Amino acid sequence: MTDTPRLDARLVPCAAAAWVATATGLHLGSSASVVLVTGAISVVVLVVGVRLRGPGRWRTHAVVPVVLAVCAVVVGFGAAAGVRMWFAETHPVAQAAADGRWVSATFEPTDDPKIVRRATFGGEPQVRLPAVLRHTTIAGGTQATGGAVVVFAPADGWSDLLPGQRVTARVRVSEFEGAGTSVAVLRADGHPRAVEPPPAWHTWAGGVRDRLADACRRALSPEQAGLLPGLVVGDTSALPDEVRADFRVAGLTHLTAVSGANVSIVLGAVLLLVRAAGLGPRTGTALAAVALVAFVIVVRPSPSVVRAAAMGAIALLALVSGRERRALPALCAAVGVLLLVLPDLAVDIGFALSVSATGGLVVLAPVAVERLCAHGWPRAMAEVTAVSTTAFAVTAPIVAAATGTVSLVAVAANILVTPVVAPLTVLGSGVAVAATVHPAAGEFLARGAAPLLWWMLGVADRSSAVPSAEVAVPDGMAGAVTAGAVAVLAWTAARNRRVRLATGVALLSVAAVWIPVRLLEPAWPGAGWVFVACDVGQGDALIVATDGGGAVVVDAGTEPGPVDRCLRKLRIRTVSMLVVSHLHADHTGGVTGVLRGRDVGAVVVGPGAAARDGGAELGHLLAQHAVPMREADPGEVLVSGATTIRVVAPAGPGYASENDLSLVLVADTPVGRILLPGDAEEAALDALVRAGVDVRADVLKVPHHGSRTTPARFFTAVRPRVAVISAGRDNTFGHPHPQTVDVLRRLGTRVLSTDRHGDVAVVRAGSGALAVVSDRRDTIEP
Ligand SMILES: [Zn+2]
């Protein structure tokens, strides 16, 4: 029973070589591919030469065929990637990108448009859609061109496009800066001119998805209705942002994207049905194939879904054939074929996650299951634990490298939700099928899913609320190595009895110290905090402590959830004043989160703000909550006492840009002066200094999320000891700009940003001096 079949790993070096050769070309361009291919050919020549004339023991060495095979793969895949990159580099549209030209382009989206929040630019939401070019008209001449592009366009008029629907639009071409075979980025500012209706099968798939979403909306709560389509077909468009954040922190996000597991579950259900109906294996295979094709069409045959389908089919093969031995060669072959057909997968983190998770499932999970069973675990429990743990262990290094975080509660959360994943996937697919037949049938089934969805949402909510649910680790290579080392250690520990004992004792003693410290420790960030920059994703939400335990909140971020959570963590129930620096969505979007369950004395906006774009909406919203809104002028003292907050700008409505109209505040606190300039840009910041305002401060909230709109001379004038940047992790604007961070560092300023450090607090240290703490790392002294 402990005799696990030996794995056939001969193809692993070839698959790895194919991956590395493709990724090298995609990252470094066609010239790198030429170098790589030439190198591999030289190695082949050398090896063959040694084999013919070299010393006898080398002629028959076992490594020779492996080296030759790897080189052959590198030559093939390197050449393929090189040719594709050369095509992308010399593409006429890529040439037009150099001068940012406007062209007329006809293209077909290859995936559903995804909303990206670009609310700060005029407040209009945008969509991002990958597409393939059909033809372009540059300077009057039309030519047929292939080539992958990334299109950004206003959500209005573009968000309903279906994959395969050929559209023409006027677009501005700019360079594609990421790794991959995309030739350019196209930005549209008007409506698309739809030339052709989508292909019939895409219309059918769109209909299935719509009816699934409708059935969920009518039968379930908003959170549940947002989640079920995500679990079944990866459609997360209705998923509330708070749930999204919970899933991320709890390490459950992979459930809302279509993964190999979805495919395995759907196919497994079909095979079980076939077996129950007494049909033969041939019919079974045929029906499973039909189900697989239908599934891929409904969830969109995008690269990520195609790879999920391949991985899922392989995992299922390992499961039903009972021969893990065959699964590893199949996985390697699938990697090779996918990289040939869809080379961009080589630089796609989703692909890396998917392959390593499937590899873990095939290689490690069976060993772990046998081991646990040998220790008397019931088989079902052993399987659930082994699958979740190995998936976490093999993917954690990749996640750490990409995001700089590791979710500690991920394993526990995944084990807790595992029992409901398969039933929900099957039930959800049932809802999709039933709703196509009759809406009422779909709703009936959807109602049956409610308790399971309630459980999953509950697990995500609770586990994301565990303190230190998410641990920051160094990102990039260092993060991958750290997480990998921890996973290897844990694996070794589980194998050796003595190491296991030692680890157990060590963990227990750490827990014995850590838990009481956690419980006894005063609430974050400890007594004596004066200022907190909340991690609210892309946007500002800043809190200044005022006398008597109250607080002034400056801006509320994009969404209500995060700012509410930040205020709850600080146990703030009374907000004497909410200042809205300016009327952009990344500052106003979360206003209802500040109001949630709190007494808010008043909302303060800049001079003339009530009459500007968005001012009336804000006033209307506040009127509904019976909170007064008023304008404040420069010179006005908003709060006085041990902490005083003054308005220093803007002098009047003299700017065209909303950012420059930001209210600029100076807070004098017991530990020093804090300058809060909103999103003010060069013109307003220069005017502030020219007007003779003393801008020197100990702490600077860096203007405009650390973008390049702040001149270096302003930083020199402020000369802060600490600079806090609020920016969202992986935001689409590239905030904060490295140059801005560099200028500040060169002034000797300690720079912290919410995307890396989480909530950042300025506190009064024991000595009475200013100190900075973040909720992800320990005290950082400026
Ligand atoms: Zn902003």
Residues whose N, C-alpha, C, O or C-beta is under 5 A from the ligand:
A	BS01	ZN	D586 D679
